Amino acid sequence: MQEANGLTTRPSLILIPGFLNDGDLWRDQMAPLADVASCLIADITQAETIEDMADAVLAVAPERFALAGFSLGGFVAQEILRRASNRVSRLALLNTSWRPDSPRRKKERQRLNMAASQPGRFVGVGQRLLESYLHPSNLADKAIADRIQTMAARLGPVVMRRQSGIERKDGRAVLRTFVGPCLILCGEFDRVTDVAQHREMAEMVRGSTLLVVPGAGHMTPIEQPAVVTRAMLRWLADR
């Protein structure tokens, strides 16, 4: 909490969703987080570059704020640090990476773009992509699958092509200069951004906390919502 004129004020918190995600990604976290912070879910669906995404978030952000980015949103968070690190009081990076795209990842994104451009019914997250997103124990959970697929369908093929084309930048330099409470979180079975990448990020950010979530793959806020919520509440309370 912050003191202003002798009164206690809640910190501001910006939550950035990931690829083909909207605010429903944070559904289970929103009410508990709103008890302790003024929350804003960023919209990164309209921009064509990572720079434009960061600028769009900063345009609606308060002067100083806590920042949490999931997956693609984590890359946006790193770009925000490049532009306005003095405005970020604390940082949470969930299921993301510091690494730029490898040639293999670029080819995968090109394949997604081609699939999204085909005529017919848009299937943003099919079974193959779900299998890469989820812990094996969650693959049979229809509620989880429906939630992920509904978000993708809501955003549609234009957003899919737009976000697939976003260049992911190397975040090492900016992460090494961040000072403040920092949470690094991932699922134990994350096959998109694996545990090793999160360990590397935790080593880059001085004093950061690394949490590897059991029973989760890439979609931790949905797969293990209570664990993620508790971790974020601790992070917001960290002095």
QUIJO-V22347 format. One line per field, one symbol per residue. phi: phi as a letter, one per 40 degrees, with the letter a starting at -180 (. if undefined). burial: 1 if it has 16 or more other C-alpha atoms within 10 Angstrom, else 0. Layout:
phi=???
burial=???
This chain:
phi=.bbbfgbcbcccbbbbcbcfbbccdcdccccccccbacbbccbbcbcbbccccccccccbcccbacbbbbfdccccdccccccacccccabbbbfbabccccdcccccccccccccccchccbcbccccdcccbcdcbccccccccccccdccccgcccdccccccccccbdccccccbidbbbbaccbcccbcddccccccccccgcbbbbccgbbccdcccbccccccccccccccc
burial=00000000001111111111111111011100100110111111101111101111110010011111111111111111110010111111111111101000010010011011000000011000011111100110000110011111101110111111110111110110011111111111111111101110110111011111101111111111100110111011000
